[in-house]
Amino acid sequence: MVRGQKISRSLAVSGAVVLLLGQTGCLAGGGALYSHVTVPLDVNLDRTPVHRDQAQDALRTFNYFIRVDWGSDGIGDIAKRHGFKRVYYADLETLTVLGVWRQRWAHVYGER
C-alpha cells in the first residue's frame, strides 16, 4: 500500500468515526464521550450557614431514538422526602456518557 493510500484510508476512517459520534449526540456540548461535573445552584452564599446534613436524589435519562426519564432531582421533593425543615443551598452533579446516558443528582444542604 502506498503512503498516500494509507493517509486517505485513515482520513476516511476518522471521518466515519466523527460522523457516527455526531449521530449519537456525543459531540454535542461538554465532553464528547464522558462528562462529570458538579456546580452550585446558588452563588450568593453570604451569611449562609454551612451544614453537613445533606440529602440527594437523582434524575436518570436514557436517550437513544426514544427518551426515557425516571427519578426526581427537584430540590423541594428531596427536602420533603428527607424531612428538611430548611434548605440553605444545593449543588447539581451531572454525569453524561456518550450523549445517551445522563444522570443528575441534586445535593440539598439544610437542617432537619
N, CA, C and O atoms as a GROMACS GRO file, in nm:
protein
  448
    1MET      N    1   0.085  -0.118   0.000
    1MET     CA    2   0.000   0.000   0.000
    1MET      C    3   0.090   0.124   0.000
    1MET      O    4   0.189   0.130   0.073
    2VAL      N    5   0.055   0.219  -0.079
    2VAL     CA    6   0.131   0.342  -0.092
    2VAL      C    7   0.096   0.436   0.022
    2VAL      O    8  -0.016   0.432   0.074
    3ARG      N    9   0.192   0.521   0.060
    3ARG     CA   10   0.172   0.613   0.172
    3ARG      C   11   0.047   0.700   0.153
    3ARG      O   12  -0.027   0.722   0.250
    4GLY      N   13   0.021   0.750   0.035
    4GLY     CA   14  -0.097   0.834   0.008
    4GLY      C   15  -0.227   0.758   0.032
    4GLY      O   16  -0.324   0.816   0.081
    5GLN      N   17  -0.228   0.629  -0.001
    5GLN     CA   18  -0.349   0.548   0.022
    5GLN      C   19  -0.371   0.526   0.170
    5GLN      O   20  -0.486   0.526   0.215
    6LYS      N   21  -0.263   0.508   0.249
    6LYS     CA   22  -0.276   0.492   0.395
    6LYS      C   23  -0.336   0.617   0.458
    6LYS      O   24  -0.424   0.608   0.544
    7ILE      N   25  -0.288   0.732   0.414
    7ILE     CA   26  -0.340   0.858   0.468
    7ILE      C   27  -0.487   0.875   0.430
    7ILE      O   28  -0.567   0.917   0.514
    8SER      N   29  -0.522   0.844   0.307
    8SER     CA   30  -0.662   0.855   0.263
    8SER      C   31  -0.751   0.762   0.343
    8SER      O   32  -0.861   0.800   0.384
    9ARG      N   33  -0.705   0.639   0.365
    9ARG     CA   34  -0.784   0.543   0.442
    9ARG      C   35  -0.800   0.590   0.586
    9ARG      O   36  -0.909   0.578   0.643
   10SER      N   37  -0.693   0.644   0.646
   10SER     CA   38  -0.700   0.695   0.784
   10SER      C   39  -0.799   0.811   0.794
   10SER      O   40  -0.876   0.819   0.890
   11LEU      N   41  -0.796   0.900   0.697
   11LEU     CA   42  -0.889   1.013   0.697
   11LEU      C   43  -1.033   0.964   0.680
   11LEU      O   44  -1.124   1.018   0.743
   12ALA      N   45  -1.055   0.863   0.596
   12ALA     CA   46  -1.190   0.810   0.576
   12ALA      C   47  -1.242   0.746   0.705
   12ALA      O   48  -1.358   0.766   0.741
   13VAL      N   49  -1.157   0.668   0.773
   13VAL     CA   50  -1.198   0.605   0.899
   13VAL      C   51  -1.225   0.711   1.005
   13VAL      O   52  -1.324   0.702   1.077
   14SER      N   53  -1.137   0.811   1.015
   14SER     CA   54  -1.158   0.919   1.112
   14SER      C   55  -1.288   0.993   1.085
   14SER      O   56  -1.363   1.025   1.178
   15GLY      N   57  -1.316   1.021   0.958
   15GLY     CA   58  -1.440   1.089   0.922
   15GLY      C   59  -1.562   1.007   0.957
   15GLY      O   60  -1.663   1.061   1.003
   16ALA      N   61  -1.555   0.875   0.937
   16ALA     CA   62  -1.667   0.786   0.971
   16ALA      C   63  -1.691   0.785   1.121
   16ALA      O   64  -1.805   0.786   1.166
   17VAL      N   65  -1.583   0.783   1.200
   17VAL     CA   66  -1.597   0.784   1.346
   17VAL      C   67  -1.661   0.914   1.392
   17VAL      O   68  -1.752   0.912   1.475
   18VAL      N   69  -1.615   1.027   1.340
   18VAL     CA   70  -1.673   1.157   1.376
   18VAL      C   71  -1.820   1.162   1.337
   18VAL      O   72  -1.902   1.212   1.415
   19LEU      N   73  -1.854   1.113   1.221
   19LEU     CA   74  -1.993   1.111   1.176
   19LEU      C   75  -2.079   1.025   1.269
   19LEU      O   76  -2.190   1.064   1.305
   20LEU      N   77  -2.029   0.908   1.306
   20LEU     CA   78  -2.102   0.819   1.396
   20LEU      C   79  -2.122   0.883   1.532
   20LEU      O   80  -2.231   0.877   1.588
   21LEU      N   81  -2.016   0.944   1.587
   21LEU     CA   82  -2.028   1.011   1.716
   21LEU      C   83  -2.126   1.127   1.709
   21LEU      O   84  -2.202   1.150   1.804
   22GLY      N   85  -2.125   1.200   1.600
   22GLY     CA   86  -2.220   1.310   1.583
   22GLY      C   87  -2.363   1.262   1.579
   22GLY      O   88  -2.452   1.330   1.632
   23GLN      N   89  -2.388   1.148   1.517
   23GLN     CA   90  -2.523   1.092   1.510
   23GLN      C   91  -2.574   1.048   1.646
   23GLN      O   92  -2.694   1.054   1.671
   24THR      N   93  -2.486   1.003   1.735
   24THR     CA   94  -2.529   0.959   1.867
   24THR      C   95  -2.540   1.074   1.966
   24THR      O   96  -2.585   1.054   2.079
   25GLY      N   97  -2.499   1.195   1.925
   25GLY     CA   98  -2.506   1.310   2.015
   25GLY      C   99  -2.384   1.326   2.101
   25GLY      O  100  -2.383   1.411   2.190
   26CYS      N  101  -2.280   1.247   2.076
   26CYS     CA  102  -2.161   1.251   2.160
   26CYS      C  103  -2.082   1.380   2.146
   26CYS      O  104  -2.007   1.417   2.236
   27LEU      N  105  -2.097   1.449   2.036
   27LEU     CA  106  -2.018   1.569   2.014
   27LEU      C  107  -2.092   1.695   2.057
   27LEU      O  108  -2.038   1.805   2.044
   28ALA      N  109  -2.214   1.681   2.106
   28ALA     CA  110  -2.294   1.798   2.145
   28ALA      C  111  -2.260   1.838   2.289
   28ALA      O  112  -2.293   1.765   2.382
   29GLY      N  113  -2.196   1.950   2.307
   29GLY     CA  114  -2.168   2.005   2.439
   29GLY      C  115  -2.074   1.921   2.523
   29GLY      O  116  -2.054   1.803   2.496
   30GLY      N  117  -2.015   1.982   2.625
   30GLY     CA  118  -1.934   1.913   2.724
   30GLY      C  119  -1.831   1.818   2.667
   30GLY      O  120  -1.776   1.842   2.559
   31GLY      N  121  -1.805   1.711   2.739
   31GLY     CA  122  -1.712   1.609   2.693
   31GLY      C  123  -1.778   1.523   2.587
   31GLY      O  124  -1.897   1.494   2.595
   32ALA      N  125  -1.701   1.484   2.490
   32ALA     CA  126  -1.757   1.407   2.378
   32ALA      C  127  -1.801   1.268   2.422
   32ALA      O  128  -1.907   1.221   2.380
   33LEU      N  129  -1.723   1.202   2.504
   33LEU     CA  130  -1.757   1.066   2.543
   33LEU      C  131  -1.805   1.058   2.687
   33LEU      O  132  -1.894   0.978   2.718
   34TYR      N  133  -1.747   1.140   2.774
   34TYR     CA  134  -1.776   1.131   2.917
   34TYR      C  135  -1.763   1.269   2.980
   34TYR      O  136  -1.668   1.342   2.951
   35SER      N  137  -1.857   1.303   3.064
   35SER     CA  138  -1.852   1.431   3.134
   35SER      C  139  -1.908   1.410   3.274
   35SER      O  140  -2.012   1.346   3.290
   36HIS      N  141  -1.841   1.464   3.376
   36HIS     CA  142  -1.888   1.453   3.514
   36HIS      C  143  -1.853   1.583   3.585
   36HIS      O  144  -1.736   1.608   3.618
   37VAL      N  145  -1.954   1.667   3.609
   37VAL     CA  146  -1.932   1.798   3.670
   37VAL      C  147  -2.031   1.822   3.784
   37VAL      O  148  -2.141   1.769   3.784
   38THR      N  149  -1.988   1.904   3.880
   38THR     CA  150  -2.075   1.947   3.989
   38THR      C  151  -2.070   2.099   3.995
   38THR      O  152  -1.961   2.158   3.998
   39VAL      N  153  -2.186   2.163   3.996
   39VAL     CA  154  -2.194   2.308   4.001
   39VAL      C  155  -2.289   2.351   4.112
   39VAL      O  156  -2.388   2.282   4.140
   40PRO      N  157  -2.260   2.464   4.177
   40PRO     CA  158  -2.354   2.515   4.278
   40PRO      C  159  -2.478   2.574   4.210
   40PRO      O  160  -2.469   2.630   4.101
   41LEU      N  161  -2.591   2.560   4.275
   41LEU     CA  162  -2.714   2.618   4.220
   41LEU      C  163  -2.738   2.759   4.272
   41LEU      O  164  -2.835   2.824   4.232
   42ASP      N  165  -2.651   2.806   4.359
   42ASP     CA  166  -2.659   2.944   4.407
   42ASP      C  167  -2.517   2.991   4.435
   42ASP      O  168  -2.437   2.917   4.492
   43VAL      N  169  -2.486   3.111   4.396
   43VAL     CA  170  -2.352   3.164   4.420
   43VAL      C  171  -2.352   3.273   4.526
   43VAL      O  172  -2.245   3.319   4.566
   44ASN      N  173  -2.468   3.314   4.573
   44ASN     CA  174  -2.478   3.414   4.677
   44ASN      C  175  -2.488   3.343   4.812
   44ASN      O  176  -2.598   3.318   4.863
   45LEU      N  177  -2.373   3.310   4.869
   45LEU     CA  178  -2.372   3.234   4.994
   45LEU      C  179  -2.333   3.320   5.114
   45LEU      O  180  -2.294   3.268   5.218
   46ASP      N  181  -2.342   3.452   5.099
   46ASP     CA  182  -2.312   3.543   5.209
   46ASP      C  183  -2.409   3.517   5.323
   46ASP      O  184  -2.531   3.518   5.304
   47ARG      N  185  -2.355   3.494   5.442
   47ARG     CA  186  -2.434   3.467   5.563
   47ARG      C  187  -2.512   3.336   5.557
   47ARG      O  188  -2.607   3.318   5.633
   48THR      N  189  -2.475   3.246   5.469
   48THR     CA  190  -2.542   3.116   5.462
   48THR      C  191  -2.468   3.018   5.553
   48THR      O  192  -2.347   3.000   5.537
   49PRO      N  193  -2.538   2.956   5.649
   49PRO     CA  194  -2.470   2.861   5.737
   49PRO      C  195  -2.425   2.736   5.660
   49PRO      O  196  -2.492   2.692   5.567
   50VAL      N  197  -2.312   2.682   5.701
   50VAL     CA  198  -2.261   2.560   5.639
   50VAL      C  199  -2.314   2.441   5.717
   50VAL      O  200  -2.300   2.435   5.839
   51HIS      N  201  -2.375   2.347   5.646
   51HIS     CA  202  -2.432   2.228   5.710
   51HIS      C  203  -2.378   2.103   5.645
   51HIS      O  204  -2.362   2.096   5.523
   52ARG      N  205  -2.351   2.005   5.726
   52ARG     CA  206  -2.309   1.875   5.674
   52ARG      C  207  -2.430   1.787   5.647
   52ARG      O  208  -2.419   1.686   5.578
   53ASP      N  209  -2.544   1.824   5.700
   53ASP     CA  210  -2.665   1.746   5.680
   53ASP      C  211  -2.706   1.758   5.533
   53ASP      O  212  -2.740   1.867   5.486
   54GLN      N  213  -2.704   1.648   5.462
   54GLN     CA  214  -2.725   1.651   5.318
   54GLN      C  215  -2.818   1.537   5.277
   54GLN      O  216  -2.819   1.430   5.338
   55ALA      N  217  -2.894   1.562   5.173
   55ALA     CA  218  -2.977   1.459   5.109
   55ALA      C  219  -2.960   1.473   4.959
   55ALA      O  220  -2.930   1.582   4.909
   56GLN      N  221  -2.978   1.364   4.888
   56GLN     CA  222  -2.966   1.370   4.743
   56GLN      C  223  -3.061   1.272   4.678
   56GLN      O  224  -3.103   1.172   4.738
   57ASP      N  225  -3.094   1.302   4.556
   57ASP     CA  226  -3.175   1.212   4.473
   57ASP      C  227  -3.132   1.236   4.330
   57ASP      O  228  -3.061   1.332   4.302
   58ALA      N  229  -3.174   1.147   4.239
   58ALA     CA  230  -3.124   1.155   4.102
   58ALA      C  231  -3.236   1.146   4.000
   58ALA      O  232  -3.338   1.080   4.021
   59LEU      N  233  -3.214   1.214   3.889
   59LEU     CA  234  -3.298   1.202   3.770
   59LEU      C  235  -3.212   1.133   3.665
   59LEU      O  236  -3.104   1.182   3.632
   60ARG      N  237  -3.260   1.022   3.612
   60ARG     CA  238  -3.184   0.946   3.513
   60ARG      C  239  -3.252   0.957   3.377
   60ARG      O  240  -3.375   0.955   3.368
   61THR      N  241  -3.171   0.971   3.271
   61THR     CA  242  -3.224   0.984   3.136
   61THR      C  243  -3.149   0.892   3.042
   61THR      O  244  -3.026   0.893   3.037
   62PHE      N  245  -3.224   0.811   2.968
   62PHE     CA  246  -3.168   0.730   2.860
   62PHE      C  247  -3.227   0.785   2.731
   62PHE      O  248  -3.349   0.793   2.717
   63ASN      N  249  -3.141   0.824   2.636
   63ASN     CA  250  -3.189   0.890   2.516
   63ASN      C  251  -3.121   0.830   2.393
   63ASN      O  252  -3.011   0.872   2.355
   64TYR      N  253  -3.186   0.733   2.332
   64TYR     CA  254  -3.136   0.674   2.208
   64TYR      C  255  -3.258   0.638   2.124
   64TYR      O  256  -3.320   0.535   2.148
   65PHE      N  257  -3.291   0.720   2.029
   65PHE     CA  258  -3.412   0.714   1.947
   65PHE      C  259  -3.538   0.746   2.026
   65PHE      O  260  -3.628   0.811   1.973
   66ILE      N  261  -3.547   0.704   2.150
   66ILE     CA  262  -3.655   0.745   2.240
   66ILE      C  263  -3.591   0.796   2.367
   66ILE      O  264  -3.477   0.761   2.399
   67ARG      N  265  -3.664   0.879   2.440
   67ARG     CA  266  -3.612   0.934   2.565
   67ARG      C  267  -3.693   0.880   2.681
   67ARG      O  268  -3.816   0.885   2.680
   68VAL      N  269  -3.623   0.827   2.781
   68VAL     CA  270  -3.687   0.773   2.900
   68VAL      C  271  -3.625   0.842   3.021
   68VAL      O  272  -3.504   0.837   3.040
   69ASP      N  273  -3.709   0.906   3.104
   69ASP     CA  274  -3.664   0.971   3.227
   69ASP      C  275  -3.727   0.900   3.346
   69ASP      O  276  -3.842   0.858   3.339
   70TRP      N  277  -3.652   0.887   3.455
   70TRP     CA  278  -3.711   0.839   3.578
   70TRP      C  279  -3.634   0.896   3.696
   70TRP      O  280  -3.515   0.925   3.686
   71GLY      N  281  -3.703   0.911   3.807
   71GLY     CA  282  -3.645   0.971   3.926
   71GLY      C  283  -3.684   1.117   3.936
   71GLY      O  284  -3.766   1.166   3.858
   72SER      N  285  -3.625   1.185   4.033
   72SER     CA  286  -3.653   1.327   4.054
   72SER      C  287  -3.529   1.394   4.109
   72SER      O  288  -3.459   1.339   4.194
   73ASP      N  289  -3.502   1.515   4.059
   73ASP     CA  290  -3.393   1.594   4.115
   73ASP      C  291  -3.444   1.729   4.164
   73ASP      O  292  -3.369   1.826   4.174
   74GLY      N  293  -3.575   1.734   4.194
   74GLY     CA  294  -3.636   1.858   4.244
   74GLY      C  295  -3.595   1.885   4.388
   74GLY      O  296  -3.606   1.797   4.474
   75ILE      N  297  -3.547   2.005   4.415
   75ILE     CA  298  -3.498   2.040   4.548
   75ILE      C  299  -3.608   2.027   4.653
   75ILE      O  300  -3.586   1.971   4.760
   76GLY      N  301  -3.727   2.077   4.622
   76GLY     CA  302  -3.839   2.068   4.716
   76GLY      C  303  -3.879   1.923   4.743
   76GLY      O  304  -3.907   1.886   4.857
   77ASP      N  305  -3.882   1.841   4.639
   77ASP     CA  306  -3.915   1.698   4.656
   77ASP      C  307  -3.814   1.629   4.748
   77ASP      O  308  -3.852   1.554   4.838
   78ILE      N  309  -3.687   1.655   4.724
   78ILE     CA  310  -3.582   1.592   4.804
   78ILE      C  311  -3.590   1.637   4.949
   78ILE      O  312  -3.582   1.555   5.041
   79ALA      N  313  -3.607   1.768   4.971
   79ALA     CA  314  -3.616   1.822   5.107
   79ALA      C  315  -3.735   1.761   5.181
   79ALA      O  316  -3.722   1.724   5.298
   80LYS      N  317  -3.847   1.750   5.116
   80LYS     CA  318  -3.966   1.695   5.180
   80LYS      C  319  -3.949   1.547   5.213
   80LYS      O  320  -3.983   1.503   5.323
   81ARG      N  321  -3.896   1.470   5.118
   81ARG     CA  322  -3.876   1.326   5.140
   81ARG      C  323  -3.779   1.296   5.253
   81ARG      O  324  -3.793   1.196   5.322
   82HIS      N  325  -3.681   1.384   5.272
   82HIS     CA  326  -3.579   1.359   5.373
   82HIS      C  327  -3.602   1.440   5.501
   82HIS      O  328  -3.515   1.443   5.587
   83GLY      N  329  -3.716   1.505   5.514
   83GLY     CA  330  -3.755   1.572   5.637
   83GLY      C  331  -3.681   1.701   5.668
   83GLY      O  332  -3.662   1.733   5.786
   84PHE      N  333  -3.638   1.774   5.568
   84PHE     CA  334  -3.570   1.900   5.592
   84PHE      C  335  -3.672   2.007   5.630
   84PHE      O  336  -3.778   2.017   5.570
   85LYS      N  337  -3.637   2.086   5.731
   85LYS     CA  338  -3.720   2.199   5.769
   85LYS      C  339  -3.676   2.325   5.696
   85LYS      O  340  -3.757   2.412   5.666
   86ARG      N  341  -3.545   2.335   5.668
   86ARG     CA  342  -3.487   2.447   5.597
   86ARG      C  343  -3.386   2.399   5.496
   86ARG      O  344  -3.308   2.307   5.523
   87VAL      N  345  -3.387   2.462   5.380
   87VAL     CA  346  -3.286   2.434   5.277
   87VAL      C  347  -3.201   2.560   5.263
   87VAL      O  348  -3.253   2.669   5.242
   88TYR      N  349  -3.069   2.543   5.275
   88TYR     CA  350  -2.978   2.658   5.265
   88TYR      C  351  -2.915   2.671   5.127
   88TYR      O  352  -2.902   2.782   5.076
   89TYR      N  353  -2.877   2.562   5.068
   89TYR     CA  354  -2.818   2.567   4.935
   89TYR      C  355  -2.822   2.428   4.872
   89TYR      O  356  -2.855   2.330   4.939
   90ALA      N  357  -2.790   2.422   4.743
   90ALA     CA  358  -2.792   2.294   4.671
   90ALA      C  359  -2.687   2.295   4.561
   90ALA      O  360  -2.651   2.400   4.508
   91ASP      N  361  -2.640   2.178   4.527
   91ASP     CA  362  -2.547   2.158   4.416
   91ASP      C  363  -2.611   2.064   4.316
   91ASP      O  364  -2.695   1.981   4.352
   92LEU      N  365  -2.572   2.077   4.190
   92LEU     CA  366  -2.620   1.987   4.085
   92LEU      C  367  -2.500   1.914   4.025
   92LEU      O  368  -2.409   1.976   3.970
   93GLU      N  369  -2.501   1.782   4.036
   93GLU     CA  370  -2.395   1.697   3.982
   93GLU      C  371  -2.450   1.627   3.858
   93GLU      O  372  -2.558   1.568   3.864
   94THR      N  373  -2.379   1.632   3.747
   94THR     CA  374  -2.426   1.574   3.622
   94THR      C  375  -2.321   1.481   3.564
   94THR      O  376  -2.205   1.517   3.549
   95LEU      N  377  -2.365   1.361   3.531
   95LEU     CA  378  -2.281   1.260   3.465
   95LEU      C  379  -2.342   1.230   3.329
   95LEU      O  380  -2.460   1.197   3.320
   96THR      N  381  -2.262   1.242   3.224
   96THR     CA  382  -2.309   1.213   3.088
   96THR      C  383  -2.212   1.116   3.023
   96THR      O  384  -2.091   1.135   3.028
   97VAL      N  385  -2.267   1.010   2.961
   97VAL     CA  386  -2.186   0.910   2.894
   97VAL      C  387  -2.239   0.892   2.752
   97VAL      O  388  -2.354   0.855   2.732
   98LEU      N  389  -2.153   0.919   2.654
   98LEU     CA  390  -2.183   0.901   2.512
   98LEU      C  391  -2.304   0.977   2.461
   98LEU      O  392  -2.355   0.946   2.354
   99GLY      N  393  -2.352   1.075   2.536
   99GLY     CA  394  -2.469   1.150   2.493
   99GLY      C  395  -2.597   1.069   2.500
   99GLY      O  396  -2.703   1.117   2.462
  100VAL      N  397  -2.587   0.947   2.547
  100VAL     CA  398  -2.703   0.856   2.554
  100VAL      C  399  -2.752   0.844   2.697
  100VAL      O  400  -2.873   0.834   2.720
  101TRP      N  401  -2.662   0.845   2.793
  101TRP     CA  402  -2.698   0.831   2.934
  101TRP      C  403  -2.664   0.959   3.007
  101TRP      O  404  -2.553   1.011   2.995
  102ARG      N  405  -2.761   1.010   3.084
  102ARG     CA  406  -2.736   1.127   3.169
  102ARG      C  407  -2.800   1.102   3.304
  102ARG      O  408  -2.914   1.058   3.313
  103GLN      N  409  -2.725   1.131   3.409
  103GLN     CA  410  -2.778   1.121   3.544
  103GLN      C  411  -2.744   1.248   3.617
  103GLN      O  412  -2.629   1.291   3.619
  104ARG      N  413  -2.847   1.309   3.677
  104ARG     CA  414  -2.830   1.435   3.751
  104ARG      C  415  -2.871   1.413   3.895
  104ARG      O  416  -2.981   1.368   3.924
  105TRP      N  417  -2.779   1.447   3.987
  105TRP     CA  418  -2.808   1.440   4.129
  105TRP      C  419  -2.820   1.581   4.183
  105TRP      O  420  -2.735   1.666   4.156
  106ALA      N  421  -2.924   1.607   4.258
  106ALA     CA  422  -2.935   1.733   4.331
  106ALA      C  423  -2.893   1.703   4.474
  106ALA      O  424  -2.953   1.618   4.540
  107HIS      N  425  -2.790   1.773   4.522
  107HIS     CA  426  -2.744   1.761   4.660
  107HIS      C  427  -2.801   1.880   4.736
  107HIS      O  428  -2.770   1.994   4.705
  108VAL      N  429  -2.884   1.852   4.834
  108VAL     CA  430  -2.953   1.956   4.909
  108VAL      C  431  -2.893   1.963   5.050
  108VAL      O  432  -2.879   1.860   5.116
  109TYR      N  433  -2.858   2.084   5.095
  109TYR     CA  434  -2.799   2.104   5.227
  109TYR      C  435  -2.892   2.193   5.309
  109TYR      O  436  -2.942   2.294   5.260
  110GLY      N  437  -2.913   2.154   5.435
  110GLY     CA  438  -3.001   2.232   5.522
  110GLY      C  439  -3.009   2.168   5.658
  110GLY      O  440  -2.918   2.098   5.701
  111GLU      N  441  -3.120   2.194   5.726
  111GLU     CA  442  -3.138   2.135   5.858
  111GLU      C  443  -3.270   2.060   5.864
  111GLU      O  444  -3.369   2.097   5.802
  112ARG      N  445  -3.266   1.953   5.940
  112ARG     CA  446  -3.384   1.868   5.955
  112ARG      C  447  -3.459   1.903   6.080
  112ARG      O  448  -3.562   1.841   6.109
   0.00000   0.00000   0.00000
